[in-house]
């Protein structure tokens, strides 16, 4: 009897953890990058080019 109870507890916790993981991954895939990139317009990257000099405190 204790072996069956221990197996049942381990199995139910494992199924619960896997279900929670699958739910979070599903939500991230559904509302992740595609939703963010559609609403935010693409902006150019701000990088220093050879004609721009970084201002120093010297």
PDB file of N, CA, C and O in Angstrom:
ATOM      1  N   UNK A   1       0.821  -1.205   0.000  1.00  0.00           N
ATOM      2  CA  UNK A   1       0.000   0.000   0.000  1.00  0.00           C
ATOM      3  C   UNK A   1       0.868   1.273   0.000  1.00  0.00           C
ATOM      4  O   UNK A   1       0.581   2.181  -0.780  1.00  0.00           O
ATOM      5  N   UNK A   2       1.914   1.382   0.837  1.00  0.00           N
ATOM      6  CA  UNK A   2       2.727   2.610   0.780  1.00  0.00           C
ATOM      7  C   UNK A   2       3.406   2.811  -0.575  1.00  0.00           C
ATOM      8  O   UNK A   2       3.597   3.949  -1.004  1.00  0.00           O
ATOM      9  N   UNK A   3       3.769   1.732  -1.247  1.00  0.00           N
ATOM     10  CA  UNK A   3       4.401   1.849  -2.554  1.00  0.00           C
ATOM     11  C   UNK A   3       3.426   2.424  -3.579  1.00  0.00           C
ATOM     12  O   UNK A   3       3.804   3.273  -4.386  1.00  0.00           O
ATOM     13  N   UNK A   4       2.194   1.974  -3.552  1.00  0.00           N
ATOM     14  CA  UNK A   4       1.184   2.486  -4.478  1.00  0.00           C
ATOM     15  C   UNK A   4       0.898   3.957  -4.193  1.00  0.00           C
ATOM     16  O   UNK A   4       0.755   4.752  -5.121  1.00  0.00           O
ATOM     17  N   UNK A   5       0.816   4.320  -2.922  1.00  0.00           N
ATOM     18  CA  UNK A   5       0.567   5.713  -2.550  1.00  0.00           C
ATOM     19  C   UNK A   5       1.732   6.604  -2.990  1.00  0.00           C
ATOM     20  O   UNK A   5       1.509   7.692  -3.521  1.00  0.00           O
ATOM     21  N   UNK A   6       2.938   6.164  -2.778  1.00  0.00           N
ATOM     22  CA  UNK A   6       4.125   6.933  -3.172  1.00  0.00           C
ATOM     23  C   UNK A   6       4.173   7.094  -4.691  1.00  0.00           C
ATOM     24  O   UNK A   6       4.461   8.182  -5.189  1.00  0.00           O
ATOM     25  N   UNK A   7       3.894   6.026  -5.422  1.00  0.00           N
ATOM     26  CA  UNK A   7       3.880   6.109  -6.882  1.00  0.00           C
ATOM     27  C   UNK A   7       2.808   7.068  -7.367  1.00  0.00           C
ATOM     28  O   UNK A   7       3.040   7.840  -8.297  1.00  0.00           O
ATOM     29  N   UNK A   8       1.635   7.025  -6.746  1.00  0.00           N
ATOM     30  CA  UNK A   8       0.531   7.907  -7.144  1.00  0.00           C
ATOM     31  C   UNK A   8       0.895   9.375  -6.903  1.00  0.00           C
ATOM     32  O   UNK A   8       0.613  10.227  -7.745  1.00  0.00           O
ATOM     33  N   UNK A   9       1.513   9.669  -5.774  1.00  0.00           N
ATOM     34  CA  UNK A   9       1.895  11.046  -5.476  1.00  0.00           C
ATOM     35  C   UNK A   9       2.958  11.534  -6.459  1.00  0.00           C
ATOM     36  O   UNK A   9       2.861  12.647  -6.974  1.00  0.00           O
ATOM     37  N   UNK A  10       3.952  10.724  -6.717  1.00  0.00           N
ATOM     38  CA  UNK A  10       5.014  11.116  -7.650  1.00  0.00           C
ATOM     39  C   UNK A  10       4.450  11.311  -9.055  1.00  0.00           C
ATOM     40  O   UNK A  10       4.806  12.268  -9.742  1.00  0.00           O
ATOM     41  N   UNK A  11       3.580  10.413  -9.477  1.00  0.00           N
ATOM     42  CA  UNK A  11       2.995  10.524 -10.813  1.00  0.00           C
ATOM     43  C   UNK A  11       2.117  11.768 -10.944  1.00  0.00           C
ATOM     44  O   UNK A  11       2.179  12.460 -11.960  1.00  0.00           O
ATOM     45  N   UNK A  12       1.306  12.059  -9.936  1.00  0.00           N
ATOM     46  CA  UNK A  12       0.421  13.220 -10.030  1.00  0.00           C
ATOM     47  C   UNK A  12       1.208  14.527  -9.982  1.00  0.00           C
ATOM     48  O   UNK A  12       0.852  15.476 -10.679  1.00  0.00           O
ATOM     49  N   UNK A  13       2.263  14.600  -9.180  1.00  0.00           N
ATOM     50  CA  UNK A  13       3.094  15.801  -9.157  1.00  0.00           C
ATOM     51  C   UNK A  13       3.806  15.973 -10.495  1.00  0.00           C
ATOM     52  O   UNK A  13       3.910  17.091 -11.001  1.00  0.00           O
ATOM     53  N   UNK A  14       4.293  14.886 -11.069  1.00  0.00           N
ATOM     54  CA  UNK A  14       4.976  14.965 -12.366  1.00  0.00           C
ATOM     55  C   UNK A  14       4.029  15.446 -13.457  1.00  0.00           C
ATOM     56  O   UNK A  14       4.396  16.294 -14.270  1.00  0.00           O
ATOM     57  N   UNK A  15       2.815  14.910 -13.478  1.00  0.00           N
ATOM     58  CA  UNK A  15       1.838  15.334 -14.485  1.00  0.00           C
ATOM     59  C   UNK A  15       1.483  16.802 -14.281  1.00  0.00           C
ATOM     60  O   UNK A  15       1.328  17.533 -15.260  1.00  0.00           O
ATOM     61  N   UNK A  16       1.351  17.247 -13.048  1.00  0.00           N
ATOM     62  CA  UNK A  16       1.043  18.646 -12.771  1.00  0.00           C
ATOM     63  C   UNK A  16       2.150  19.583 -13.222  1.00  0.00           C
ATOM     64  O   UNK A  16       1.877  20.639 -13.792  1.00  0.00           O
ATOM     65  N   UNK A  17       3.394  19.205 -12.972  1.00  0.00           N
ATOM     66  CA  UNK A  17       4.526  20.036 -13.386  1.00  0.00           C
ATOM     67  C   UNK A  17       4.602  20.094 -14.913  1.00  0.00           C
ATOM     68  O   UNK A  17       4.817  21.167 -15.478  1.00  0.00           O
ATOM     69  N   UNK A  18       4.432  18.974 -15.575  1.00  0.00           N
ATOM     70  CA  UNK A  18       4.462  18.970 -17.039  1.00  0.00           C
ATOM     71  C   UNK A  18       3.309  19.776 -17.640  1.00  0.00           C
ATOM     72  O   UNK A  18       3.486  20.454 -18.652  1.00  0.00           O
ATOM     73  N   UNK A  19       2.141  19.703 -17.026  1.00  0.00           N
ATOM     74  CA  UNK A  19       0.999  20.474 -17.519  1.00  0.00           C
ATOM     75  C   UNK A  19       1.240  21.972 -17.347  1.00  0.00           C
ATOM     76  O   UNK A  19       0.915  22.758 -18.237  1.00  0.00           O
ATOM     77  N   UNK A  20       1.806  22.369 -16.213  1.00  0.00           N
ATOM     78  CA  UNK A  20       2.106  23.782 -15.991  1.00  0.00           C
ATOM     79  C   UNK A  20       3.163  24.266 -16.983  1.00  0.00           C
ATOM     80  O   UNK A  20       3.051  25.367 -17.521  1.00  0.00           O
ATOM     81  N   UNK A  21       4.176  23.455 -17.222  1.00  0.00           N
ATOM     82  CA  UNK A  21       5.227  23.811 -18.184  1.00  0.00           C
ATOM     83  C   UNK A  21       4.633  23.978 -19.578  1.00  0.00           C
ATOM     84  O   UNK A  21       4.932  24.951 -20.271  1.00  0.00           O
ATOM     85  N   UNK A  22       3.798  23.038 -19.985  1.00  0.00           N
ATOM     86  CA  UNK A  22       3.179  23.117 -21.315  1.00  0.00           C
ATOM     87  C   UNK A  22       2.272  24.339 -21.427  1.00  0.00           C
ATOM     88  O   UNK A  22       2.214  24.969 -22.483  1.00  0.00           O
ATOM     89  N   UNK A  23       1.575  24.675 -20.366  1.00  0.00           N
ATOM     90  CA  UNK A  23       0.703  25.848 -20.385  1.00  0.00           C
ATOM     91  C   UNK A  23       1.515  27.133 -20.547  1.00  0.00           C
ATOM     92  O   UNK A  23       1.162  27.993 -21.354  1.00  0.00           O
ATOM     93  N   UNK A  24       2.591  27.264 -19.790  1.00  0.00           N
ATOM     94  CA  UNK A  24       3.423  28.467 -19.885  1.00  0.00           C
ATOM     95  C   UNK A  24       4.062  28.579 -21.262  1.00  0.00           C
ATOM     96  O   UNK A  24       4.084  29.661 -21.848  1.00  0.00           O
ATOM     97  N   UNK A  25       4.577  27.479 -21.780  1.00  0.00           N
ATOM     98  CA  UNK A  25       5.176  27.509 -23.113  1.00  0.00           C
ATOM     99  C   UNK A  25       4.126  27.857 -24.171  1.00  0.00           C
ATOM    100  O   UNK A  25       4.411  28.614 -25.099  1.00  0.00           O
ATOM    101  N   UNK A  26       2.931  27.316 -24.039  1.00  0.00           N
ATOM    102  CA  UNK A  26       1.860  27.634 -24.980  1.00  0.00           C
ATOM    103  C   UNK A  26       1.480  29.098 -24.952  1.00  0.00           C
ATOM    104  O   UNK A  26       1.264  29.705 -26.001  1.00  0.00           O
ATOM    105  N   UNK A  27       1.394  29.675 -23.753  1.00  0.00           N
ATOM    106  CA  UNK A  27       1.068  31.103 -23.635  1.00  0.00           C
ATOM    107  C   UNK A  27       2.181  31.954 -24.232  1.00  0.00           C
ATOM    108  O   UNK A  27       1.909  32.937 -24.922  1.00  0.00           O
ATOM    109  N   UNK A  28       3.425  31.586 -23.973  1.00  0.00           N
ATOM    110  CA  UNK A  28       4.536  32.356 -24.533  1.00  0.00           C
ATOM    111  C   UNK A  28       4.563  32.287 -26.054  1.00  0.00           C
ATOM    112  O   UNK A  28       4.862  33.284 -26.711  1.00  0.00           O
ATOM    113  N   UNK A  29       4.259  31.139 -26.614  1.00  0.00           N
ATOM    114  CA  UNK A  29       4.232  31.019 -28.073  1.00  0.00           C
ATOM    115  C   UNK A  29       3.048  31.769 -28.663  1.00  0.00           C
ATOM    116  O   UNK A  29       3.153  32.338 -29.749  1.00  0.00           O
ATOM    117  N   UNK A  30       1.930  31.775 -27.961  1.00  0.00           N
ATOM    118  CA  UNK A  30       0.740  32.436 -28.491  1.00  0.00           C
ATOM    119  C   UNK A  30       0.869  33.959 -28.452  1.00  0.00           C
ATOM    120  O   UNK A  30       0.492  34.639 -29.406  1.00  0.00           O
ATOM    121  N   UNK A  31       1.399  34.493 -27.353  1.00  0.00           N
ATOM    122  CA  UNK A  31       1.428  35.936 -27.184  1.00  0.00           C
ATOM    123  C   UNK A  31       2.839  36.500 -27.142  1.00  0.00           C
ATOM    124  O   UNK A  31       3.035  37.630 -26.695  1.00  0.00           O
ATOM    125  N   UNK A  32       3.812  35.745 -27.593  1.00  0.00           N
ATOM    126  CA  UNK A  32       5.203  36.155 -27.475  1.00  0.00           C
ATOM    127  C   UNK A  32       5.643  37.135 -28.521  1.00  0.00           C
ATOM    128  O   UNK A  32       5.091  38.233 -28.597  1.00  0.00           O
ATOM    129  N   UNK A  33       6.607  36.788 -29.324  1.00  0.00           N
ATOM    130  CA  UNK A  33       7.263  37.692 -30.260  1.00  0.00           C
ATOM    131  C   UNK A  33       6.335  38.248 -31.332  1.00  0.00           C
ATOM    132  O   UNK A  33       6.409  39.437 -31.640  1.00  0.00           O
ATOM    133  N   UNK A  34       5.485  37.445 -31.896  1.00  0.00           N
ATOM    134  CA  UNK A  34       4.665  37.927 -33.009  1.00  0.00           C
ATOM    135  C   UNK A  34       3.749  39.051 -32.582  1.00  0.00           C
ATOM    136  O   UNK A  34       3.577  40.018 -33.323  1.00  0.00           O
ATOM    137  N   UNK A  35       3.160  38.950 -31.411  1.00  0.00           N
ATOM    138  CA  UNK A  35       2.277  40.010 -30.940  1.00  0.00           C
ATOM    139  C   UNK A  35       3.075  41.271 -30.627  1.00  0.00           C
ATOM    140  O   UNK A  35       2.584  42.379 -30.843  1.00  0.00           O
ATOM    141  N   UNK A  36       4.274  41.122 -30.132  1.00  0.00           N
ATOM    142  CA  UNK A  36       5.092  42.274 -29.779  1.00  0.00           C
ATOM    143  C   UNK A  36       5.619  42.983 -31.025  1.00  0.00           C
ATOM    144  O   UNK A  36       5.625  44.214 -31.068  1.00  0.00           O
ATOM    145  N   UNK A  37       6.051  42.255 -32.016  1.00  0.00           N
ATOM    146  CA  UNK A  37       6.622  42.886 -33.204  1.00  0.00           C
ATOM    147  C   UNK A  37       5.554  43.517 -34.087  1.00  0.00           C
ATOM    148  O   UNK A  37       5.859  44.438 -34.845  1.00  0.00           O
ATOM    149  N   UNK A  38       4.317  43.052 -34.014  1.00  0.00           N
ATOM    150  CA  UNK A  38       3.266  43.646 -34.828  1.00  0.00           C
ATOM    151  C   UNK A  38       2.853  45.011 -34.285  1.00  0.00           C
ATOM    152  O   UNK A  38       2.514  45.900 -35.065  1.00  0.00           O
ATOM    153  N   UNK A  39       2.873  45.195 -32.976  1.00  0.00           N
ATOM    154  CA  UNK A  39       2.397  46.442 -32.397  1.00  0.00           C
ATOM    155  C   UNK A  39       3.496  47.490 -32.310  1.00  0.00           C
ATOM    156  O   UNK A  39       3.195  48.683 -32.294  1.00  0.00           O
ATOM    157  N   UNK A  40       4.742  47.088 -32.252  1.00  0.00           N
ATOM    158  CA  UNK A  40       5.855  48.024 -32.123  1.00  0.00           C
ATOM    159  C   UNK A  40       6.536  48.158 -33.476  1.00  0.00           C
ATOM    160  O   UNK A  40       7.012  47.164 -34.024  1.00  0.00           O
ATOM    161  N   UNK A  41       6.593  49.373 -34.029  1.00  0.00           N
ATOM    162  CA  UNK A  41       7.270  49.529 -35.320  1.00  0.00           C
ATOM    163  C   UNK A  41       8.771  49.310 -35.167  1.00  0.00           C
ATOM    164  O   UNK A  41       9.348  49.540 -34.103  1.00  0.00           O
ATOM    165  N   UNK A  42       9.380  48.866 -36.246  1.00  0.00           N
ATOM    166  CA  UNK A  42      10.812  48.602 -36.236  1.00  0.00           C
ATOM    167  C   UNK A  42      11.566  49.931 -36.201  1.00  0.00           C
ATOM    168  O   UNK A  42      11.321  50.819 -37.017  1.00  0.00           O
ATOM    169  N   UNK A  43      12.473  50.049 -35.255  1.00  0.00           N
ATOM    170  CA  UNK A  43      13.317  51.236 -35.162  1.00  0.00           C
ATOM    171  C   UNK A  43      14.736  50.857 -35.554  1.00  0.00           C
ATOM    172  O   UNK A  43      15.172  49.735 -35.297  1.00  0.00           O
ATOM    173  N   UNK A  44      15.460  51.784 -36.173  1.00  0.00           N
ATOM    174  CA  UNK A  44      16.855  51.463 -36.519  1.00  0.00           C
ATOM    175  C   UNK A  44      17.685  51.299 -35.247  1.00  0.00           C
ATOM    176  O   UNK A  44      17.423  51.937 -34.228  1.00  0.00           O
ATOM    177  N   UNK A  45      18.674  50.443 -35.332  1.00  0.00           N
ATOM    178  CA  UNK A  45      19.554  50.240 -34.193  1.00  0.00           C
ATOM    179  C   UNK A  45      20.459  51.448 -34.013  1.00  0.00           C
ATOM    180  O   UNK A  45      20.977  52.011 -34.977  1.00  0.00           O
ATOM    181  N   UNK A  46      20.633  51.826 -32.771  1.00  0.00           N
ATOM    182  CA  UNK A  46      21.486  52.963 -32.473  1.00  0.00           C
ATOM    183  C   UNK A  46      22.902  52.456 -32.219  1.00  0.00           C
ATOM    184  O   UNK A  46      23.207  51.935 -31.146  1.00  0.00           O
ATOM    185  N   UNK A  47      23.741  52.615 -33.204  1.00  0.00           N
ATOM    186  CA  UNK A  47      25.128  52.164 -33.099  1.00  0.00           C
ATOM    187  C   UNK A  47      26.034  53.324 -33.496  1.00  0.00           C
ATOM    188  O   UNK A  47      25.631  54.222 -34.236  1.00  0.00           O
ATOM    189  N   UNK A  48      27.251  53.286 -32.997  1.00  0.00           N
ATOM    190  CA  UNK A  48      28.224  54.308 -33.376  1.00  0.00           C
ATOM    191  C   UNK A  48      28.861  53.921 -34.701  1.00  0.00           C
ATOM    192  O   UNK A  48      29.382  52.817 -34.856  1.00  0.00           O
ATOM    193  N   UNK A  49      28.812  54.827 -35.635  1.00  0.00           N
ATOM    194  CA  UNK A  49      29.462  54.608 -36.925  1.00  0.00           C
ATOM    195  C   UNK A  49      30.769  55.389 -36.930  1.00  0.00           C
ATOM    196  O   UNK A  49      30.964  56.245 -36.068  1.00  0.00           O
ATOM    197  N   UNK A  50      31.675  55.121 -37.878  1.00  0.00           N
ATOM    198  CA  UNK A  50      32.992  55.787 -37.852  1.00  0.00           C
ATOM    199  C   UNK A  50      32.927  57.306 -37.854  1.00  0.00           C
ATOM    200  O   UNK A  50      33.870  57.953 -37.400  1.00  0.00           O
ATOM    201  N   UNK A  51      31.840  57.898 -38.350  1.00  0.00           N
ATOM    202  CA  UNK A  51      31.769  59.364 -38.375  1.00  0.00           C
ATOM    203  C   UNK A  51      31.289  59.936 -37.045  1.00  0.00           C
ATOM    204  O   UNK A  51      31.374  61.146 -36.837  1.00  0.00           O
ATOM    205  N   UNK A  52      30.792  59.107 -36.149  1.00  0.00           N
ATOM    206  CA  UNK A  52      30.345  59.570 -34.843  1.00  0.00           C
ATOM    207  C   UNK A  52      31.402  59.222 -33.802  1.00  0.00           C
ATOM    208  O   UNK A  52      31.912  58.102 -33.772  1.00  0.00           O
ATOM    209  N   UNK A  53      31.717  60.164 -32.972  1.00  0.00           N
ATOM    210  CA  UNK A  53      32.692  59.930 -31.920  1.00  0.00           C
ATOM    211  C   UNK A  53      31.994  59.937 -30.569  1.00  0.00           C
ATOM    212  O   UNK A  53      31.093  60.741 -30.328  1.00  0.00           O
ATOM    213  N   UNK A  54      32.409  59.057 -29.714  1.00  0.00           N
ATOM    214  CA  UNK A  54      31.851  59.004 -28.378  1.00  0.00           C
ATOM    215  C   UNK A  54      32.414  60.148 -27.549  1.00  0.00           C
ATOM    216  O   UNK A  54      33.632  60.310 -27.470  1.00  0.00           O
ATOM    217  N   UNK A  55      31.561  60.932 -26.939  1.00  0.00           N
ATOM    218  CA  UNK A  55      32.016  62.055 -26.134  1.00  0.00           C
ATOM    219  C   UNK A  55      32.591  61.528 -24.816  1.00  0.00           C
ATOM    220  O   UNK A  55      31.943  60.748 -24.118  1.00  0.00           O
ATOM    221  N   UNK A  56      33.771  61.946 -24.493  1.00  0.00           N
ATOM    222  CA  UNK A  56      34.381  61.518 -23.246  1.00  0.00           C
ATOM    223  C   UNK A  56      34.447  62.678 -22.267  1.00  0.00           C
ATOM    224  O   UNK A  56      34.238  63.831 -22.645  1.00  0.00           O
ATOM    225  N   UNK A  57      34.730  62.380 -21.039  1.00  0.00           N
ATOM    226  CA  UNK A  57      34.790  63.407 -20.009  1.00  0.00           C
ATOM    227  C   UNK A  57      36.155  64.036 -19.852  1.00  0.00           C
ATOM    228  O   UNK A  57      36.370  64.821 -18.929  1.00  0.00           O
ATOM    229  N   UNK A  58      37.090  63.706 -20.742  1.00  0.00           N
ATOM    230  CA  UNK A  58      38.444  64.261 -20.605  1.00  0.00           C
ATOM    231  C   UNK A  58      38.500  65.674 -21.126  1.00  0.00           C
ATOM    232  O   UNK A  58      39.558  66.302 -21.093  1.00  0.00           O
TER     233      UNK A  58
END
